[in-house]
Amino acid sequence: MLLTRLFPLFLFSTFTLAAPAPNPKANPAPIPVPLPQESGGLLEDLPVIVDGIKELLTPDAISELKDILKSAHALLTPDFVNQTTTLINDATPLVALLSKALEGS
């Protein structure tokens, strides 16, 4: 009996939640994009740039950046670069063939 009394409420709430907005309206006042300001050069802009990245210059972040650069330096040996270039050059025709085969299917 309780179920029959609650069923219309459940049904009504389901349709209410599923109904889309009748007429969505665009933002009436879009925020204008600021025009680029003339710059006096990198050295004059440096204080603004440093203020913008000040939050990123924590000791932990600098340590992580050092680790990334050390890993990149160790990985990007001339031998590794040559092997990667060879691998890419060897794989290029295969990728082209696979691409054509997938377009045809």
DSSP file (Angstrom, degrees, kcal/mol; ACC not computed):
  #  RESIDUE AA STRUCTURE BP1 BP2  ACC     N-H-->O    O-->H-N    N-H-->O    O-->H-N    TCO  KAPPA ALPHA  PHI   PSI    X-CA   Y-CA   Z-CA
    1    1 A M     >        0   0    0      0, 0.0     4,-1.4     0, 0.0     5,-0.1   0.000 360.0 360.0 360.0 -43.3    0.0    0.0    0.0
    2    2 A L  H  >  +     0   0    0      1,-0.2     4,-2.0     2,-0.2     5,-0.2   0.878 360.0  56.2 -63.5 -36.3    2.8    2.4    0.9
    3    3 A L  H  > S+     0   0    0      1,-0.2     4,-1.9     2,-0.2    -1,-0.2   0.903 104.8  50.8 -62.9 -41.9    4.5    1.4   -2.4
    4    4 A T  H  4 S+     0   0    0      1,-0.2    -1,-0.2     2,-0.2    -2,-0.2   0.806 111.7  48.5 -68.1 -27.3    1.4    2.5   -4.4
    5    5 A R  H  < S+     0   0    0     -4,-1.4     4,-0.4     1,-0.2    -1,-0.2   0.823 116.0  42.6 -79.9 -31.1    1.3    5.8   -2.6
    6    6 A L  H  X S+     0   0    0     -4,-2.0     4,-2.3     1,-0.2    -2,-0.2   0.695  95.7  78.7 -87.4 -19.6    5.0    6.5   -3.2
    7    7 A F  H  X S+     0   0    0     -4,-1.9     4,-2.9     1,-0.2     5,-0.2   0.911  91.3  50.9 -59.0 -46.4    5.2    5.3   -6.8
    8    8 A P  H  > S+     0   0    0      0, 0.0     4,-2.7     0, 0.0    -1,-0.2   0.883 110.4  51.0 -60.6 -35.4    3.7    8.5   -8.3
    9    9 A L  H  > S+     0   0    0     -4,-0.4     4,-2.4     2,-0.2    -2,-0.2   0.921 112.0  46.4 -65.4 -42.0    6.2   10.6   -6.4
   10   10 A F  H  X S+     0   0    0     -4,-2.3     4,-2.0     2,-0.2    -1,-0.2   0.930 114.4  47.7 -63.7 -45.4    9.0    8.5   -7.7
   11   11 A L  H  X S+     0   0    0     -4,-2.9     4,-2.0     1,-0.2    -2,-0.2   0.918 113.0  47.9 -62.9 -45.3    7.7    8.6  -11.2
   12   12 A F  H  X S+     0   0    0     -4,-2.7     4,-2.1    -5,-0.2    -1,-0.2   0.911 111.6  49.4 -63.6 -43.4    7.1   12.4  -11.1
   13   13 A S  H  X S+     0   0    0     -4,-2.4     4,-2.3     1,-0.2    -1,-0.2   0.856 108.5  54.5 -66.9 -33.7   10.6   13.1   -9.6
   14   14 A T  H  X S+     0   0    0     -4,-2.0     4,-1.7     2,-0.2    -1,-0.2   0.934 111.5  43.5 -64.3 -46.1   12.2   10.9  -12.3
   15   15 A F  H  X S+     0   0    0     -4,-2.0     4,-1.1     1,-0.2    -2,-0.2   0.857 112.7  53.3 -68.9 -33.8   10.6   12.9  -15.1
   16   16 A T  H  < S+     0   0    0     -4,-2.1     3,-0.3     1,-0.2    -2,-0.2   0.921 112.2  43.6 -66.6 -43.4   11.4   16.1  -13.5
   17   17 A L  H  < S+     0   0    0     -4,-2.3    -1,-0.2     1,-0.2    -2,-0.2   0.803 114.3  50.9 -71.7 -28.4   15.1   15.3  -13.2
   18   18 A A  H  < S+     0   0    0     -4,-1.7    -1,-0.2    -5,-0.2    -2,-0.2   0.645  85.7 102.4 -85.2 -14.3   15.2   13.9  -16.7
   19   19 A A     <  -     0   0    0     -4,-1.1     2,-0.0    -3,-0.3    -4,-0.0  -0.518  69.5-132.5 -74.2 130.9   13.6   16.9  -18.4
   20   20 A P        -     0   0    0      0, 0.0    -1,-0.1     0, 0.0    -2,-0.1  -0.301  37.2 -80.3 -74.7 166.1   16.1   19.2  -20.1
   21   21 A A        -     0   0    0      1,-0.1     0, 0.0    -2,-0.0     0, 0.0  -0.451  42.1-129.2 -64.0 138.5   16.0   23.0  -19.7
   22   22 A P  S    S-     0   0    0      0, 0.0    -1,-0.1     0, 0.0     0, 0.0   0.936  88.3  -0.6 -62.0 -51.8   13.3   24.4  -21.9
   23   23 A N  S    S-     0   0    0      2,-0.0     2,-0.1    -3,-0.0    -2,-0.0  -0.749  73.6-152.3-140.9  90.0   15.3   27.1  -23.7
   24   24 A P        -     0   0    0      0, 0.0     2,-0.4     0, 0.0     0, 0.0  -0.397  17.2-147.1 -63.9 140.2   19.0   27.4  -22.6
   25   25 A K        -     0   0    0     -2,-0.1    -2,-0.0     1,-0.0     2,-0.0  -0.844  11.9-115.3-112.0 145.6   20.2   31.0  -23.1
   26   26 A A        -     0   0    0     -2,-0.4    -1,-0.0     1,-0.2     3,-0.0  -0.297  51.9 -76.9 -69.5 160.7   23.7   32.1  -24.0
   27   27 A N        -     0   0    0      1,-0.2    -1,-0.2     2,-0.0     0, 0.0  -0.445  42.6-148.9 -59.1 119.5   25.7   34.1  -21.6
   28   28 A P  S    S+     0   0    0      0, 0.0    -1,-0.2     0, 0.0    -2,-0.1   0.784  88.0  32.8 -68.5 -25.2   24.2   37.6  -21.8
   29   29 A A  S    S-     0   0    0      2,-0.0    -2,-0.0     3,-0.0     0, 0.0  -0.717  81.0-159.3-132.4  84.2   27.4   39.3  -21.1
   30   30 A P        -     0   0    0      0, 0.0    -4,-0.0     0, 0.0     0, 0.0  -0.300  28.3-109.4 -63.5 147.6   30.4   37.5  -22.3
   31   31 A I        -     0   0    0      1,-0.1     2,-0.1     0, 0.0    -2,-0.0  -0.653  35.6-124.2 -78.4 122.7   33.7   38.3  -20.7
   32   32 A P        -     0   0    0      0, 0.0    -1,-0.1     0, 0.0    -3,-0.0  -0.390  19.1-119.5 -70.1 145.1   35.9   40.3  -23.1
   33   33 A V        -     0   0    0     -2,-0.1     2,-0.1     1,-0.1     0, 0.0  -0.706  32.7-115.9 -82.3 128.1   39.3   38.9  -23.8
   34   34 A P        -     0   0    0      0, 0.0     3,-0.1     0, 0.0    -1,-0.1  -0.397  28.4-117.5 -66.7 140.9   42.0   41.4  -22.8
   35   35 A L        -     0   0    0      1,-0.1     2,-0.1    -2,-0.1     0, 0.0  -0.471  37.6 -95.2 -73.5 147.0   44.1   42.7  -25.7
   36   36 A P        -     0   0    0      0, 0.0     2,-0.3     0, 0.0    -1,-0.1  -0.389  41.0-130.7 -63.3 138.3   47.7   42.0  -25.6
   37   37 A Q        -     0   0    0      1,-0.1     2,-0.1    -2,-0.1     0, 0.0  -0.630  26.1 -99.2 -89.8 149.8   49.7   44.8  -24.1
   38   38 A E        -     0   0    0     -2,-0.3     2,-0.4     1,-0.1    -1,-0.1  -0.419  41.6-143.8 -66.3 141.9   52.8   46.2  -25.7
   39   39 A S        -     0   0    0     -2,-0.1     3,-0.1     1,-0.1    -1,-0.1  -0.834  17.2-150.8-113.0 146.0   55.9   44.8  -24.2
   40   40 A G        -     0   0    0      1,-0.4     2,-0.2    -2,-0.4     3,-0.2   0.366  67.1 -79.4 -91.5   4.6   59.2   46.4  -23.6
   41   41 A G     >  -     0   0    0      1,-0.1     4,-1.7     2,-0.1    -1,-0.4  -0.501  54.1 -64.9 118.8 170.5   61.0   43.2  -24.0
   42   42 A L  H  > S+     0   0    0      1,-0.2     4,-1.0     2,-0.2    -1,-0.1   0.877 127.2  53.7 -62.8 -41.1   61.8   40.1  -21.9
   43   43 A L  H  4 S+     0   0    0      1,-0.2     3,-0.3     2,-0.2    -1,-0.2   0.884 110.5  46.7 -66.3 -36.7   63.9   41.9  -19.3
   44   44 A E  H  4 S+     0   0    0      1,-0.2     4,-0.3     2,-0.1    -1,-0.2   0.832 115.1  47.2 -71.9 -30.5   61.2   44.5  -18.6
   45   45 A D  H  X S+     0   0    0     -4,-1.7     4,-2.3     1,-0.2     3,-0.5   0.573  86.4  94.4 -84.8  -9.4   58.6   41.7  -18.4
   46   46 A L  H  X S+     0   0    0     -4,-1.0     4,-2.9    -3,-0.3     5,-0.2   0.867  80.2  52.6 -55.9 -43.9   60.7   39.5  -16.1
   47   47 A P  H  > S+     0   0    0      0, 0.0     4,-2.1     0, 0.0    -1,-0.2   0.900 111.8  47.0 -60.3 -37.5   59.2   40.8  -12.8
   48   48 A V  H  > S+     0   0    0     -3,-0.5     4,-1.7    -4,-0.3    -2,-0.2   0.905 113.0  49.0 -68.2 -40.7   55.7   40.0  -14.1
   49   49 A I  H  X S+     0   0    0     -4,-2.3     4,-1.4     2,-0.2    -1,-0.2   0.929 111.4  48.8 -64.2 -45.5   56.8   36.6  -15.3
   50   50 A V  H  X S+     0   0    0     -4,-2.9     4,-0.7     1,-0.2     3,-0.2   0.895 109.3  52.7 -63.7 -39.9   58.5   35.8  -12.0
   51   51 A D  H  < S+     0   0    0     -4,-2.1     3,-0.5    -5,-0.2     4,-0.3   0.876 108.0  53.2 -61.1 -35.7   55.4   36.9  -10.1
   52   52 A G  H  < S+     0   0    0     -4,-1.7    -1,-0.2     1,-0.2     3,-0.2   0.801 117.2  35.0 -70.4 -29.2   53.3   34.6  -12.2
   53   53 A I  H >X S+     0   0    0     -4,-1.4     3,-1.1    -3,-0.2     4,-0.8   0.327  84.5 105.5-107.4   8.4   55.4   31.5  -11.6
   54   54 A K  G >< S+     0   0    0     -4,-0.7     3,-0.9    -3,-0.5    -1,-0.1   0.862  78.1  55.9 -56.8 -37.6   56.3   32.3   -8.0
   55   55 A E  G 34 S+     0   0    0     -4,-0.3    -1,-0.3     1,-0.2     3,-0.3   0.793 105.5  52.8 -66.1 -27.0   53.9   29.6   -6.7
   56   56 A L  G <4 S+     0   0    0     -3,-1.1     2,-1.0     1,-0.2    -1,-0.2   0.639  88.7  82.6 -82.7 -13.4   55.7   27.0   -8.8
   57   57 A L    <<  +     0   0    0     -3,-0.9    -1,-0.2    -4,-0.8    -2,-0.1  -0.241  59.3 137.4 -90.7  48.8   59.1   27.8   -7.4
   58   58 A T     >  -     0   0    0     -2,-1.0     4,-2.5    -3,-0.3     5,-0.2  -0.552  68.0-111.6 -85.1 157.9   58.8   25.7   -4.3
   59   59 A P  H  > S+     0   0    0      0, 0.0     4,-2.2     0, 0.0     5,-0.2   0.880 119.0  51.8 -57.3 -37.9   61.8   23.6   -3.2
   60   60 A D  H  > S+     0   0    0      2,-0.2     4,-2.4     1,-0.2     5,-0.2   0.925 110.2  47.7 -64.9 -43.4   59.9   20.4   -4.0
   61   61 A A  H  > S+     0   0    0      1,-0.2     4,-2.4     2,-0.2    -1,-0.2   0.903 112.0  49.4 -65.3 -40.7   59.0   21.6   -7.5
   62   62 A I  H  X S+     0   0    0     -4,-2.5     4,-2.3     2,-0.2    -1,-0.2   0.892 110.5  51.2 -65.4 -38.8   62.6   22.6   -8.2
   63   63 A S  H  X S+     0   0    0     -4,-2.2     4,-2.2    -5,-0.2    -2,-0.2   0.913 110.5  48.5 -63.2 -42.8   63.8   19.2   -6.9
   64   64 A E  H  X S+     0   0    0     -4,-2.4     4,-2.4     2,-0.2    -2,-0.2   0.902 110.0  51.7 -64.6 -40.6   61.4   17.5   -9.2
   65   65 A L  H  X S+     0   0    0     -4,-2.4     4,-2.5     1,-0.2    -1,-0.2   0.901 108.6  51.5 -62.8 -39.9   62.4   19.6  -12.2
   66   66 A K  H  X S+     0   0    0     -4,-2.3     4,-2.5     2,-0.2    -2,-0.2   0.921 109.9  49.6 -60.9 -43.9   66.1   18.7  -11.5
   67   67 A D  H  X S+     0   0    0     -4,-2.2     4,-2.4     2,-0.2    -2,-0.2   0.905 111.0  49.7 -61.6 -42.0   65.2   15.0  -11.4
   68   68 A I  H  X S+     0   0    0     -4,-2.4     4,-2.6     1,-0.2    -2,-0.2   0.928 112.4  47.1 -62.9 -45.0   63.3   15.3  -14.7
   69   69 A L  H  X S+     0   0    0     -4,-2.5     4,-2.5     2,-0.2    -2,-0.2   0.885 111.6  50.6 -66.0 -38.4   66.2   17.1  -16.3
   70   70 A K  H  X S+     0   0    0     -4,-2.5     4,-2.3     2,-0.2    -1,-0.2   0.919 112.4  47.3 -63.7 -42.8   68.8   14.6  -15.0
   71   71 A S  H  X S+     0   0    0     -4,-2.4     4,-2.2     2,-0.2    -2,-0.2   0.913 112.7  48.7 -64.9 -42.5   66.6   11.7  -16.4
   72   72 A A  H  X S+     0   0    0     -4,-2.6     4,-2.8     1,-0.2    -2,-0.2   0.908 111.0  50.6 -63.5 -41.1   66.2   13.5  -19.7
   73   73 A H  H  < S+     0   0    0     -4,-2.5    -2,-0.2     1,-0.2    -1,-0.2   0.908 112.7  46.1 -63.1 -41.7   70.0   14.1  -19.9
   74   74 A A  H  < S+     0   0    0     -4,-2.3     3,-0.3     1,-0.2    -1,-0.2   0.852 117.5  44.2 -69.2 -33.7   70.7   10.4  -19.2
   75   75 A L  H  < S+     0   0    0     -4,-2.2     2,-1.8     1,-0.2    -2,-0.2   0.874 100.4  67.7 -80.0 -37.9   68.1    9.2  -21.7
   76   76 A L     <  +     0   0    0     -4,-2.8    -1,-0.2    -5,-0.2    -2,-0.1  -0.311  65.8 149.4 -88.0  57.0   68.9   11.5  -24.6
   77   77 A T     >  -     0   0    0     -2,-1.8     4,-2.4    -3,-0.3     5,-0.2  -0.480  61.9-109.8 -77.8 158.3   72.3   10.2  -25.5
   78   78 A P  H  > S+     0   0    0      0, 0.0     4,-2.4     0, 0.0     5,-0.2   0.883 120.3  54.0 -57.1 -37.3   73.3   10.4  -29.1
   79   79 A D  H  > S+     0   0    0      2,-0.2     4,-2.5     1,-0.2     5,-0.2   0.929 109.1  47.1 -63.0 -45.2   73.0    6.6  -29.4
   80   80 A F  H  > S+     0   0    0      1,-0.2     4,-2.5     2,-0.2    -1,-0.2   0.908 112.1  50.4 -62.6 -42.5   69.4    6.6  -28.1
   81   81 A V  H  X S+     0   0    0     -4,-2.4     4,-2.4     2,-0.2    -1,-0.2   0.912 111.6  48.0 -63.3 -42.6   68.5    9.5  -30.4
   82   82 A N  H  X S+     0   0    0     -4,-2.4     4,-2.4    -5,-0.2    -2,-0.2   0.917 112.5  48.4 -64.5 -43.2   69.9    7.6  -33.4
   83   83 A Q  H  X S+     0   0    0     -4,-2.5     4,-2.5     2,-0.2    -2,-0.2   0.906 112.6  48.6 -63.7 -40.7   68.1    4.4  -32.5
   84   84 A T  H  X S+     0   0    0     -4,-2.5     4,-2.5     2,-0.2    -2,-0.2   0.909 110.9  50.3 -65.7 -42.0   64.8    6.2  -32.0
   85   85 A T  H  X S+     0   0    0     -4,-2.4     4,-2.5     2,-0.2    -2,-0.2   0.919 111.8  48.2 -62.2 -43.3   65.2    8.0  -35.3
   86   86 A T  H  X S+     0   0    0     -4,-2.4     4,-2.6     2,-0.2    -2,-0.2   0.922 111.2  50.6 -62.0 -44.5   65.9    4.7  -37.0
   87   87 A L  H  X S+     0   0    0     -4,-2.5     4,-2.0     2,-0.2    -2,-0.2   0.916 112.0  46.8 -60.4 -44.4   62.9    3.1  -35.4
   88   88 A I  H  X S+     0   0    0     -4,-2.5     4,-1.5     2,-0.2    -1,-0.2   0.921 112.7  49.3 -64.7 -44.1   60.6    5.9  -36.5
   89   89 A N  H  < S+     0   0    0     -4,-2.5    -2,-0.2     1,-0.2    -1,-0.2   0.885 112.9  47.6 -63.4 -38.2   61.9    5.8  -40.0
   90   90 A D  H  X S+     0   0    0     -4,-2.6     4,-0.5     1,-0.2    -1,-0.2   0.831 113.9  47.4 -70.4 -32.1   61.4    2.0  -40.2
   91   91 A A  H  X S+     0   0    0     -4,-2.0     4,-2.5    -5,-0.2     5,-0.2   0.690  90.7  82.2 -83.9 -18.7   57.9    2.3  -38.7
   92   92 A T  H  X S+     0   0    0     -4,-1.5     4,-2.1     1,-0.2    -1,-0.2   0.910  92.6  45.9 -57.3 -47.8   56.7    5.1  -41.0
   93   93 A P  H  > S+     0   0    0      0, 0.0     4,-2.3     0, 0.0    -1,-0.2   0.892 112.7  52.0 -63.2 -36.3   55.9    2.8  -44.0
   94   94 A L  H  X S+     0   0    0     -4,-0.5     4,-2.6     2,-0.2    -2,-0.2   0.910 109.2  49.1 -64.9 -41.9   54.1    0.3  -41.7
   95   95 A V  H  X S+     0   0    0     -4,-2.5     4,-2.3     2,-0.2    -1,-0.2   0.893 110.3  51.6 -64.0 -39.5   52.0    3.1  -40.2
   96   96 A A  H  X S+     0   0    0     -4,-2.1     4,-2.2    -5,-0.2    -2,-0.2   0.913 111.0  47.7 -63.8 -42.2   51.1    4.3  -43.7
   97   97 A L  H  X S+     0   0    0     -4,-2.3     4,-2.5     2,-0.2    -2,-0.2   0.923 112.9  48.0 -64.1 -44.6   50.0    0.8  -44.8
   98   98 A L  H  X S+     0   0    0     -4,-2.6     4,-2.5     1,-0.2    -2,-0.2   0.889 110.0  53.4 -62.8 -38.5   47.9    0.3  -41.6
   99   99 A S  H  X S+     0   0    0     -4,-2.3     4,-1.9     2,-0.2    -1,-0.2   0.926 110.6  45.7 -62.3 -45.7   46.3    3.7  -42.2
  100  100 A K  H  X S+     0   0    0     -4,-2.2     4,-1.7     1,-0.2    -2,-0.2   0.898 112.3  51.7 -65.0 -40.1   45.3    2.8  -45.7
  101  101 A A  H  X S+     0   0    0     -4,-2.5     4,-0.8     1,-0.2    -2,-0.2   0.895 110.5  48.1 -64.8 -39.6   44.0   -0.6  -44.6
  102  102 A L  H  < S+     0   0    0     -4,-2.5     3,-0.3     1,-0.2    -1,-0.2   0.833 108.8  53.8 -71.7 -31.5   41.9    0.9  -41.9
  103  103 A E  H  < S+     0   0    0     -4,-1.9    -1,-0.2     1,-0.2    -2,-0.2   0.856 108.0  51.4 -67.7 -34.0   40.5    3.5  -44.3
  104  104 A G  H  <        0   0    0     -4,-1.7    -1,-0.2     1,-0.2    -2,-0.2   0.687 360.0 360.0 -77.1 -18.0   39.4    0.7  -46.6
  105  105 A S     <        0   0    0     -4,-0.8    -1,-0.2    -3,-0.3    -2,-0.2   0.470 360.0 360.0 -89.8 360.0   37.6   -1.3  -44.0
